[in-house]
Amino acid sequence: MLLKSVIVLLIYYFWLHFHAGKCQLMQSIFQKENADKALKYRLYRHLPAYEKIIRNLVSFYNKVHVLLLY
């Protein structure tokens, strides 16, 4: 149950982030001469933050899971 909640929260977080930035992303792509570089920069720039969020959620889930077992 907790794992499903964490997964739903992750999906919701990513959807909100990308939905809110979609218009800005499209503007930056069309404003720049090289659209591929603009797209890659905008998407890959945030990956370290997402990895940190996922690591924290997994760590929290593991701690809660261990506490519930004992």
C-alpha positions in Angstrom: 0.0 0.0 0.0 2.8 2.4 0.9 4.7 1.6 -2.2 1.7 2.3 -4.4 1.3 5.7 -2.6 4.9 6.5 -3.2 4.6 5.6 -6.9 1.5 7.7 -7.3 3.1 10.6 -5.6 6.2 10.3 -7.9 4.0 10.2 -11.0 2.0 13.2 -9.9 5.1 15.2 -9.0 6.7 14.5 -12.4 3.4 15.2 -14.3 3.0 18.5 -12.5 6.6 19.6 -13.1 6.6 18.8 -16.8 3.1 20.0 -17.4 3.9 23.4 -15.8 7.1 23.7 -17.8 5.7 22.5 -21.1 4.9 26.0 -22.5 8.3 27.4 -21.4 10.0 24.4 -22.9 8.3 24.8 -26.2 9.2 28.5 -26.3 12.8 27.9 -25.5 13.0 25.2 -28.2 11.6 27.5 -30.9 13.7 30.5 -29.7 17.0 28.6 -30.0 18.7 27.8 -33.3 19.5 24.2 -32.3 16.3 22.7 -31.0 17.9 19.3 -30.1 20.4 20.9 -27.7 17.7 23.0 -26.1 15.5 20.0 -25.5 18.3 17.9 -24.1 19.5 20.7 -21.8 16.0 21.3 -20.5 15.2 17.7 -19.8 18.6 16.4 -18.5 19.3 19.4 -16.4 16.8 18.2 -13.7 17.8 14.5 -13.7 20.1 14.8 -10.6 17.3 16.3 -8.6 14.9 13.5 -9.6 17.5 10.9 -8.7 17.8 12.5 -5.3 14.1 12.6 -4.8 13.7 8.9 -5.8 16.6 7.9 -3.5 15.0 9.7 -0.6 11.7 8.1 -1.2 13.2 4.6 -1.5 15.2 5.2 1.7 12.1 6.4 3.5 10.1 3.4 2.3 12.8 1.0 3.4 12.9 2.6 6.9 9.1 2.4 7.3 9.0 -1.2 5.9 11.7 -2.3 8.5 9.8 -0.6 11.3 6.5 -2.2 10.3 8.2 -5.7 10.3 9.4 -5.4 13.9 
